[in-house]
Amino acid sequence: MNTSHGGPAGEQEHIPVLLGEVVAALSPKDGGTYVDGTFGAGGYTVALLEAAQCTVWAIDRDPEAEKRSKAVAARYPQRLQFVQGRFGDMADILIERGVTQVDGVALDIGVSSMQINDRARGFSFLRDGPLDMRMEKTGRSAADIVNTWSERELADAIFLYGEERHSRRVARAIVAARVERPFSHTLHLADVIRAEVRRSGDGIDPATRTFQALRIVVNDELGELERGLKAAERILKPGGLLAVVSFHSLEDRIVKTFLKARSGASSRPSRHTPASLGAVPVTATFTEISRRPVGPSDLEVNTNPRARSARLRVAQRTSAPALASVAGGLA
Ligand SMILES: C[S@@+](CC[C@H](N)C(=O)[O-])C[C@H]1O[C@@H](n2cnc3c(N)ncnc32)[C@H](O)[C@@H]1O
């Protein structure tokens, strides 16, 4: 779970997680083209640009990231292109700009320290701010959801996306509290949750899980991750590399399931299955570089606690046509 909650805006810069591992996984080459689908503060982008005379297409859905990209682009003339958008749309974004194939794609899922630390963005349950959480700064906010969803819908989301055992109690408390006063600020919501759920033995703030659930819903983060994986499948050239860093089990499960299915590991029919049963031959679109995800070293966790739960999965594109464009399904 990406639970870092540092100081006010600007106090703590974003420290890239598993940076060396991601760059080593993509092993950038001179003349190559790479996608950093989650630009953030540009940590991965800069490392890729430093590692080879390559070009990087950086994408971030947050308009603030575009401002940061300008300084980086000035340092690497002609080699960095930034597009504000979603990585789920990366294939279309690139194809529209004349790029039909890339050598590598990096995704660093979740929120940046800048987003969490800026109270005005509403991601933090430690400092008061508008209950917002929209990475794109448009669309439905977290306040819209807690003020309008039914108790049942809230409980289901908090259980599914926050993995909160006390989801029903939290949802009941939210619905009771909003009758008195609709939610507009983060600390109001955090206080209502804390009054309902006691701090557990591991010291994690009881608001953590519900805030995570709301963030995931507001930004459709899991849907975006699925779309991003399929888009990477479309845009990577044969031999191209995909590196995905995730921060909690819900995300890692999606990446793991996708790569397992696309490498043929989950859907390859048994040789005992009669052809008449309709077993469709699967052509793998990815080869998993390793079945087990890579985690941070002790040194990295000591210097950057946010890295604690990070998991990197790496896969190489085969020459088989993308399934996403053929069948449209995840598996
Ligand atoms: C963990 S930070 C990335 C940090 C970056 N690797 C670095 O080293 O600075 C995640 C970033 O991804 C962006 N993001 C999250 N979901 C996205 C999506 N679906 N499409 C594009 N950007 C997204 C967020 O706005 C945030 O800036």
The ligand as a Gaussian input file, in Angstrom:
#p B3LYP/6-31G(d) Opt

LIG

0 1
 C        4.242000       6.877000      -8.401000
 S        4.137000       8.295000      -9.402000
 C        5.392000       8.067000     -10.616000
 C        6.718000       8.603000     -10.190000
 C        7.793000       8.542000     -11.261000
 N        8.131000       7.178000     -11.631000
 C        9.047000       9.264000     -10.827000
 O       10.089000       8.609000     -10.712000
 O        8.981000      10.462000     -10.579000
 C        2.706000       7.945000     -10.325000
 C        2.335000       9.016000     -11.335000
 O        1.486000       8.383000     -12.283000
 C        0.419000       9.221000     -12.606000
 N       -0.669000       8.351000     -13.017000
 C       -1.391000       7.504000     -12.250000
 N       -2.275000       6.852000     -13.005000
 C       -2.085000       7.255000     -14.279000
 C       -2.684000       6.934000     -15.532000
 N       -3.659000       6.041000     -15.605000
 N       -2.224000       7.526000     -16.641000
 C       -1.212000       8.442000     -16.574000
 N       -0.627000       8.807000     -15.420000
 C       -1.050000       8.217000     -14.290000
 C        0.160000      10.019000     -11.364000
 O       -0.462000      11.253000     -11.692000
 C        1.567000      10.188000     -10.786000
 O        2.131000      11.383000     -11.234000

